[in-house]
Amino acid sequence: MTIYTGPVFAMAREQFGAIADHLDIPLDERDRLLYPKRAITVSIPIHMDDGSTTVFEGYRVQHHLTFGATKGGVRFAPNVDIGEVGALSVWMSWKCALAGLPYGGAKGGVACDPQKLSIRELEAVSRRYMQEMIPFVGPHTDVMAPDMGTNEQVMAWFMDTYSMHIGHAVPEIVTGKPVALGGTVGRREATGRGVVYLVERALNQLKINPVGTTAIVQGYGNVGSVTAINLARRTGSRIVGISDHTAAYYDPRGLDIDSIERHAGANRGVLAGWSEQLAIDPGELIEQPCDILVPAAVERVINGENAGRIKCRILAEGANGPTTPEADRILDRRRDEVLVIPDILCNSGGVIVSYFEWVQDLQQLFWAETEVNDKLYRLLEMAFTQVTKRAAAENISNRTAAMAIGVEKVREGKRLRGLFP
């Protein structure tokens, strides 16, 4: 029996099982590597603007603390549950290990719809969530960051709540906070910039000139928007499709990304209402032909039903867990057609620059944005090279190579530390 149920954790468990088989990990070691060290569930009662009281449910899962503090975002979304949060914490562990960061994975969430909360209600949820988490988090225990539905302002409220409890400012308790409060320049854009850097590396590996390539970005949150803008401006790609939870648009001639950005900025970040003529069914969008497909929204959007129909040359996973194991098996058979940049590599730019922010806060010594980006690209280059070399040497998929590297590092760390008591 386990508290970690649901399709997302089942997917993470299946992925781990395949890697454990590939690495010949003994059965009696597997549960210790897979199941999280700690899970916290809290009630979050707040006064709503209409005078009523609503109780939301919050979660935090810490996967392992073998190398140091755990690290991971907090998402505010209606469908968040302990299984999803647990799976995301597991993926974060492999991601941090692959990037060489001294963290274990963690993830948190509150089951709420931030779009339906006023600013005061959102602040109340944020502060009460952090207050309930104080016994379980700390700069050397568990460091939070933004995720879906949260942002720099939420991190500022988290930091203030924790700092008021401690009695002095503790900026290193969260990352992804405003620069004025100890955040680092380039953190908000880091995940999207990392996706684009790795797309460029993949294009170079395939000997494809990026100028004039076509791209579809599914999900127009922080990661998707930065990815789309940088693909258009930095690489010269033509954005032919884009979507979020409110709308999807497609035009093979290319979309006006500047106009989309202005519209989203004026409408709380949503795409609905930008165009009627270019609207397309969201499910059909990811099956349209393109050179670069970036799923940058939620889990399990590429599945056994549509994996055989996607028409891209590069699949760059900006989201966590966008491809199911069944889809992976299909894509593995299409390895000569579709180059996959797996999520634990592709979207690792965010946690890498979060690590930089944490280090700067601990030292109270801050870097220029050029230094942040230079260090980011160096770590991404190291990880990309490791993954692609191993994939080629063992004739395995990039996902298998990336996860194998991450799992091996965590397993070795646990072996060296031993089992206490």
N, C-alpha and C positions, 0 to 999 in steps of 0.2 A: 504494500500500500504506500502511496505517496501523495503529498498535497499538490504536487506539480502535475496538473492534468491539463487537458485541452490540446488542440491541434498544433499550437506553436511549440509547446514543450515536447510533444510527441515527435515533431520534426527535428528538434535539437537532439533528442535522444537517438533517433534513427541515424542522424549524421554522425554522432559520436560513435555509435556502434559500428558503423562502416569503417571509420578511421581506426578504432580499436582493433578490428579484425585485420585491417591493412598493416598495423604495427605489431600484430601478435601480442597484444596486451593481455595478460592472464585475466580470467574472469573475476578473480577475487580482488583485483585492483580497480576494476572499472567503476563501481559505484562511488568509490572515494574520489575518483577524478571527475565524475559527472555531476553528482548531486551537490547542491550548494551547502556551504558551511552554516549559513544562518538565514532565516526568513522572518521578517517582521510584518505584521498586519495591524493597522491602527484605525480607530474611528476618528473622523474629523468633523466635529459638529461646529457649524458656524451660523451666525445670524444673517439671514438674507435681507436684501433691501426692503422687502415687503413686510418685515417684522417676524416672519416665520423662522423656524430653525430647521436646517437640513443637515443630515449626517452623511458625509461621503466616506468612502473606504480607501485607505492608502496602504501602499506596500513598499518594502525595500528588501531586496535579496542580495546577499553578499556571497559570491561563489567560493572564493578561496583567498586566504591572506598569507600565502606561502612566501611571496617575495616582498611584501609590504602592504600598504593600504589597498583597499578595494577602490575601484573607480568606475563611475558610470552615471548616465543621465537619469533624469526624472521626467516622465511623460505624463501629461494630463490629457486623458482621452476617455470617452464613455465606455469603451469595451476593455479597458485594462483589467487584467486579473493576475493572480499569483503565478499561474502557469506561464503566461506570456513574459512576465517580469523575470521569472526564473530562467527561461530560455535565453532572454537577452543578456542576462548576467553570465551565462555559460559562454555565449558567443564573444562577449567582451573579454573574457579570460584568454581565449585563444588569440583574439585580436591584439591584446596588450603583449602577450608572449611573442607573437610574430614580429611586432614592432620593436621588441627589446625593451619594453617599459617595465619598471619595477612595481607593477600593480597586479592585483587580481581583479576579476570582473565583478561588477555590481550593476544593479538597475533598480529604479524605483518608479512608482506611478501612483496617481490618484484617479479613481474612476469618476470623472466629471467631464463636462463639455465646456472648455474655457470660452468658446464662442458665445455661450449663453449666460456667462457670468459677467457682472459689472466689474469695473476695475477694483472697487472696494471689496466685492465678494472674492475676486481672484486673489487679492492680497491676503484676505482672511484665510482662504484655503491654504495658500502657500506658507504663511506663518505658522498656522496650526500644524500642518504636516511636519515642518522642520522641528517645531517644539516637541512633537511626539517622538521624533527620531533622535533627539539629542543624546539619550543614553546609549545609542548604538553607533554613532558616527563621530568623526573627529579628523583632524588633518593628517593623522598617521593611522587612522582606522578605516575610514570610508569618506571619500571626497565626491561630492555630487556635481552635476553639470546639467545643462539644458538638454532637452530632447523634444519630441513632438508635443506641441501645445504649451511649452515653456520657453523662456527667453532670458535675456540679460536682466530684465527687471525682476523676474521671479528669483533669479539667483541673488540679486541684491537684497530681496526680502529674506531669503534663506540666510544669507551672511549676517544681516542685521539681527535676526532672531537668535542665531547661535551666539553672536558676539555679545548681545545683551545678557545672555545667560552666563557667559564666561566672565564678563566684566571689562573686556577690552576688545578692540577690533581684531578679528581673526579672518583675514581675507582668504587664507589658504584652505578654508573649509569648503569652498566651492570654486569651480572654474566656469568660464563662460560668463562672467559678470562684467559690468561696465568697466571700461579702462580707468575711469576716475576713482573706482573703488579697489584698484589692484588687478583689474583684468589685463589681459595682454592684447596688444594690437594684433589683428589678424585672426583672432580666435573665431569670431563669428563666420568668417569666410573659409576657415581652414578645411572643413570637410569637403566643400565644393571645389576648392582649389586643388585638394588632393585627388579628387576624382578626375579632374581635368588633366593634372600632371600624369596620372597613370594611363589615361586614355591616350595622351600624346606618346607615352612610352610604348603602348600597345600598337599604335599606328606606325611608329618607327620600326617595331619588330616585324610588322606585316609589310613594311615598305610602302605605306600609303601616305600620300601627301595630305595633310589635314585640311588644307585650304580647299573649300568647296565640298567637303564631306557633309553628309546630312545627319541630323541627330533628333531623337525623340526623348523628351524628359518627362517621365511619369511621376508626378508629385512636385508641387511648386511651393514647398516650404523653404526653410533656410537652405537646406542642402540642394534641392532642385533648382531654386532660383539662382543661387550663386553658380552652380554648374552650368546652367543654360547661358547666363550672361558671359561667363568666362570661355565657354566653348565658342560662342559667337565672336567675342572681341579678341580673345587671345589666340585661338587656333584658326579662326576663319571658317568655322563650321556654320552651316545653314540649319537653324532650328526649324524643323518642319512639323513638329508635334509637341504639345505640352498639355498637362492636365493637373488638376487637384481634386479634392473631394466634392467640388461644386460644379466643375465643368471640364471639358476636354476640347481641344482645338487641333485641327490638322490642315496643312496646306503644303503640298509638295513643292511649291515655289518658295516657301519660306515664310515664317511668321515675323512680325515686327516686334522683336523682343523688348525694345525700348518702350514701345507703347504698352505692352503687357506689363512691364515693370511699373510704369506710372499708374496704370489701372489698379494693380494689386496694392500699391502703396496707398492709394486713396480709398481702398475698400477692405481694410483690415486684413490684407494679404490674400484675399480670395480672387479667383479668376472669373467667377460667374458674372455675366453681363458684358464681357469684353467684346464678344462678337456672336451674332446669330448665324451668319452665313458659313462660318468655318467650324461650327460645332460638330463633334463626332462622338459616337458612343465610346465611353472610356475603355470598355473591354476590347473594342476594335482597335484602339489607338496603338497598343503595343504590338499589334500584328502588322502594322503598316511598314513598308520597306524603308530602311534607313541604314546608314553605315554604323551609327552609334546609338544604342538603346540604353537609357539610364533609368532603371526603376529606382525612384528616390522617395518612396512613400512608406508603405507598410509591408508586412510579411506576406508571403505565399501568393503573390500576384502572377508569377510564372509557374504554371503547374503542369501536370501530365496531360491536360487537355489542350493547352495552347503552346507548349514548348516546341512542338514540331512545326508550328506555323509562324514563329517569329522570324523576321527577315532582316536581321542585322548582321554585321561583320564582327562587331565588338559589343558584348553585353557587360556594361560597367555597373556593378551593384552598389548604388549609392545608399540604398536602404539596408536595414538588417534583415536577413532571412527572406529576401524577395523570391527565392527560387526553391521549390519543394524538392525533396529527394527524388521523387518520381520524375520531375522535370530534369533534374541533374542527370539521371540515367539517359534520358533522351538526348540532352545536350552533349553528353560525353560521346555518344555515337555520332554527333555532328561536329566533333572537335575541329575538323578541317574547315568547316563552314563558319563556326561561331567561336570566337575567342572570349572566354569568360574571365573577367577580373572579379574574383570572389569578394563578397562583402567584407570579410575580416581583413582583407588587404585594401579594397577599393575605398571604403569609407573611414579608414583609420586616421585620416588627417585630423579629425576632430579631437580624438583622444590624445594624439601626439602633441598637438598644440595646447591642449588642456594640461598635459604633463609639463610643458614649458612654462605655462602660467603658474602652476603649483610650485615649481622650482624657483621662479622669480619671486613669488610671494614669500616663500620660506627664507630666501636670501635678502629680500628687500632690495633687489638689484634688477632693473628692468632693461629689456632689449629693444632695439629698433625693429620695425616691421620687416626690413630687409633681412635682418639676422634671424628673426622668427621663421620667415619663409625659406631661407637658405637651409636652416637646420631641418625644417619639415621635409624639404625635397630630398635631403641626404638620407633621412631615415626611410622615406618611401622608396628611394632608389635601392637601398640595401634590401628591403623586404621584397620588392618586385624581382630583383635579381635572384634572391634565394628561392623564391617560389618558382620562377620560370626555369631556372637551372634544374631544380629537383624534378619538376614536372617532365622536362625533357629527358633527364637521366633515367627516370623510372618508368617513363611512358604512362604517366598518370595525368589526371586533369589538374588544372591550376587549383581548384578547390581542395582536392585531396592533398596536394602538396602543401598548400597554405595551412590547412587544419592539422596535418601531420606535424609540421614544424611547431605550431602552437602547442599541441597536446604533448609532444615530446619534451618541450621545455618545462611545462608544468609538472609532468610526471617526474622528470629528473630532479626538479626542485623539491618535490615531496619525498622522493627517495633519499636525497641528501639530508633533509631535515629529520627524517624518520617519523615514527608514529608515537605521539605522546598520549598517555604515559606508557 
